[in-house]
Amino acid sequence: MANLDETLTMLKDLTDANGIPGNERQPREVMRKYIEPYADEITTDGLGSLIAKKVGQDGGPKIMVAGHLDEVGFMVTSIDDKGFIRFQTVGGWWSQVMLAQRVTIVTNKGDITGVIGSKPPHILTPEARKKPVEIKDMFIDIGASSRDEVKAWGVRPGDMVVPYFEFTVMNNEKMLLAKAWDNRIGCAIAIDVLKRLKNENHPNVVYGVGTVQEEVGLRGAKTSAHLIEPDIAFSVDVGIAGDTPGVSEKEAMGKMGEGPQIILYDASMVSHKGLRDLVVDVADELNIPYQFDAMPGGGTDSGSIHIARNGVPALSITIATRYIHSHSSMLHRDDFENTVKLIVEVIKRLDRQTVDRITFE
């Protein structure tokens, strides 16, 4: 692997952390370590979302930049008498990406390696080979011979199970392959936005937030927005990359390396027109590349934030990412850096007058 610079080390630490919905302690501690030097105050809400506050101007508009800490994974539900583990998906999975994949079970006694079992093709009928295995029929093998042995190793129902994958810089060093880009890249964006604002004058109060339980219903976004009461919010997340074989532009327009995706519409919200227009104007002014996308399925934390309290102008800005909701996904470093640059430049323009002007457009 290429030598890791400061940014890549942060990205590796964030993606290596294990944290499915409801179990976000590891990524929260990593995010806290990296964002603390740039924050005036760090708090959490009652569900565990991390909220880092950076004051530019006391009493200025409150700007929320939210990535979610959780990743899709699984939860142990039962152990059979032969020591095989049954599990529940936590977040959205397609069965075809799961079989024979390595996983980590996080227990109170430490991490246990397992694999999602699969039948060899030699014993499958021609009909069975054509049919995907249903998730309810899958199991995890940790090399145990009995239920008692599994329990002795510390595995209990409720333990989280996380995809295993090593952070990798590809031959094209702009291309980064890892687990949990969805959505540790959003957490990294929130960290770097505060970092860039550390020595800048900005006319507002910025909150860099790592929300919890996004993958199971945008839950931490709701509680953290209730606590912050933002005037403006950005949800930063992964988007769909449509630049691989078999994906048409009708399904996904995004392309890696062509800039942040400004989301016009998704299943959870219609993006705020005034805020969207401001972001596009700033990108055009500074020649920051960007692309538009709309996702009729799925949503982001903006879906909860924009209807918090009496309503918040919100916009989702995403990074085109290949192979999300699987063991590994790929994104382009330039898109990360351009997203940070764009959000920082927009925040520097969000004074009270501008916020009031765009709110009702």
N, C-alpha and C positions, 0 to 999 in steps of 0.2 A: 504494500500500500504506500501511496505517496506520503511524504512527511506532512503531518497535520499542522496547519497554522492555527492561530487563536480561534478563528471562526469555525474551522472544521472540527477542532477539539470540542467546542461548545455543541455543535450539531451532533457529533458522535455521542457525547455524554447525554444529551437529551433523548436521542433515539434509542440508545442502549437501555435507558431506564424502562422498567416494567410497570405499566399502569393501565389496567382496564377500567371501565366506568365503576365508580365506587371504591376503587383501590389506587388512587392517584398519588399516594405519599411519595414514592420514588421520584417521578418526574417533577412533582411540586418542589422537592428539596433541591433538585438540580436547577430548576428555574430560579428558585430563591437565591441560590449561590451566585448565579450569573447576573441577576437583575439588581441585587442588593446594592452594589456600588453606585448605582445610578438613581436610586430611589430615595426620597425623603422619609418614606414611611411604608412599611409592609404589614398588611393585615390579611386575614382570611374571612370568608363568610362561613355560615353554619354548615354548609355542605363540603367545604374544603377548597373552594376556589381561591387562588392566590391573587392579591390585589396590591400592586406596587404603585405608589403615588409620587408624582414628580411635579412640584409647583413651579410654574413659570411666572404667573401673575396671580397673587391672592385674589380670590373672588372672581377670577376669569371663568369662562365657560369650561365645563368638565368634559374632557374628551376621553373616551374609552377605546382602547385597542386590545381586542380579545382574541387569543388563540386558545384552543382547548387542550388540556393535559392528557386526556384519556385516549386510548387506542382500542381498536377492536380486538377481541380475544375471546376467551372461554372461561367457564367456571365449573369446577368439579361439583357434580351433583350426587354421584353414588360410586361405590366400589363393589365389584362383584366378588364372589368367593374365590375366584382364580387370580384376583389381583388386577383385573382390567378396570379402567376408570371410565365412567360415563360422564358426559359433560353437557353444558348448556352454552350456546353461543351468546356472547354479549356484544351487541352491535351487529351490523349486517355482513353476512358471509354468503358466498356462492359455493355450494358443496364441491364443485369441480377443482377448486384451488386448495383443498384441505388435505386430501389423502396423502399418507407417507411423509408428511411434513414434520419436522422437529419442533417441539414445544418445550417451554420451561414452566414447571409448576412451582409457584412461589409459596412456600410453607413457613410456618413459625420456626422450623428447624433448619431452614435454608432452601436453596433451589434444587429441584429434582428435574433431570432431563427425561423427556418422554418423546414418543412418536405416535402420530395418529395412524392406527393400523390400516393395512390394505391387503386385499387378496392378490396373490400372483395371477397373472393372466392365464397361466397354464390350467387352472382349475375353473375358469369362468366359461360359461356357455357363450356362444356367439351373441345371443340376445342380451346377456348380462353385461357383456363388454360395451354395448351401445348405450346402456342406461347409467346415468349418474347415481352414485350411492347416496341415499338420503342421510342427512346430518343425524337424524335420530338413531340411525343404525351404526354410527361411528363410535370408536372407543380410543382411549389412549393407553399405550403399553409403556410401562416404566421398568420393565424387566423384573417384576415381582412375581412370586409364585402363589401368593394368597392375600386375602383381605387383611389378615393380621400383619403380614410383612409390610404392606402399603401403609397401614396405620402406624407401625413402628417407625417408619421413615418420616412420619410427620404429616402425611397427606390427609386432609380432612375435607368433607363437603363444604363448599363455600370458598375454597382456595382458588386464587386466580391462576389461569393458564394463559401464557403469552407466547406468540410466535417467536421463534429463535432465528436471528439473522445477524450477520456481522456487517457493521457499517463499512462501506466500500467506496473508495474514490475510483471511478472508472478510468480506462486509458485516456479518454477525453476527460481531463480533470475537472471540467465544468459539470460533468454528469455525476450525480451522487446517488448511490443505491443504499437503502436502509429499510429497516422496519419502522413503522410508526411515524413516517412523515406526516400522516394524518393523525394528530396534527401538531407534532412537535415543531414543525417548521413555522406554524403560527405563533407558538411560544417564543421561538427564536426571533421572529420579526418583532414581537412586543419588547423583547430584551434589547434588541439593537435600536429600536426607535427611541427608547429611553436613553440608551448610550449616546446616540447622536445628538440628543437634546440636552445633554448634561451641561455643556458650556454655551448653549444658545439662549437667547432671549426669546421666549414665546409667550403669547398673551393669554394663557389659559392654564388649566391644571390637567395634566395627562395621567391616565391610569393604564398601566400595562398589566393585563389580566391573563392568568392561566385558569380557564374555567374547567369544571368537572362535569362528567356525565353528559357530554354533548352527543355521544354516539347512541344514547338510549332516550333522547328526547330533549336536547338543548336545555338541560335542567340547571346546571351551574350558571349558565348565562342569565337565567331568570333571577336567581338569588343574588348574584353579584351586581347585576344592573339595579336591582331593588335597593341594594346597599349604597351604591355609588350615586345613583340618580344622575346619569350622564345627560349632557345637552346634545352631544353628538357621539355616535359609536361606529367603529369599524370592526367587523369580524374578519379575521385573517385566517385562511384555511387553505387546504388543497382544493384544486379544481380538477376536472377531467381533461387529460391530454388526448386529443383526437388524432394524433400524428403517428399511429401505428397501423400495421396491416389489419384489415377487417373492421376498422372503425370509420364510419362515413362522417362527412361534415354535418349531416343532418343530426347525427347522434352526439357529436362533440366537436366544437370548432377550435378548441384551444391547441396551441403548439408550444412545445418546450422551447425556451430561449427567446420567445418573442414578447416578453414583458408580462407584468401582472395582468390577471384577468379581472375586469370590472364586471361584476355580475348584475345583469339587468333584471333578472327574474329567477326565482326558484320556487319550490313547492311551499316554502315557509314565509316568503315575503315578496313584495314588489319593491325594488330598491328605491330609496328616496331621491326624487328627481333633482332637487336643489343641490344636495350633497354630491350626487353623481356628476352633475354638470360642473361643479367646482373642481372635482378631482380630475376630470377630463381636461378642463381648461389649464390646470397646473401642469399636467403631463405634457400637453401641447406646448405650453410656454417654455418648458425646460427640456424639451425633446427626450422625455422619458418614454420608452416604448411601452405600449399597453395593447390589450386586446379585449374585446367584449365577449361575453358568453351568457347563455341562459340555460338553466338546468330545470326542466319541468319536473324531474324527480329529485328527491333529496333536499336538504337545506343546511343552513349554517347557524351559528349562534345568533346572527342578526335576527333570525326569525323570532327568538324569544326577546331579545333586547329591544326591538323596535316597538313592542307592545307592552313594555314594562311601565308601571305607574301610569302617567298620562301620555305616554308615547314619546319615542326617541327617533329623530332622523338617523337612519342607519344605512350602511353600505357594506356589502361583502366584497373583499378583494382577495383573490385566490391565486395560487401558483399551479400552473398546468403540471399534473403529476401522472405518470404512467403506473398502472397496476395497483391502484389503491384498494384497500380492504382485502389484502392478501398478505403473505409473509414478507414480501419485499416490494418496494416501489421506488421510482426513479424521478428525480427532478433536476432542474438546471440552476446552478449557483447564480447565474446572472439574474434570473427571475427573482430570487430571494433578495439580492442586493438592490435591484430596481424597485421592488415593493417597499423596502425600508426607506429608500430615498424619496419615493413618491409620498408616502404617508407622512414623513418628517416635514416635507415641504408644504403639504396641505395643512398640517397642524400649525406651522408657523404663521399661516394666514387666517387661522380661525380665531379672530378676536370677537368680542361680543357683537359688534355691528354686523360682521359677516355671518355669524351664526344666526342672528335675528333675521337677516335678509334671506338666507337660503332656507330657513325652516319652513316658510310658507310658500315656497315656489312649487 
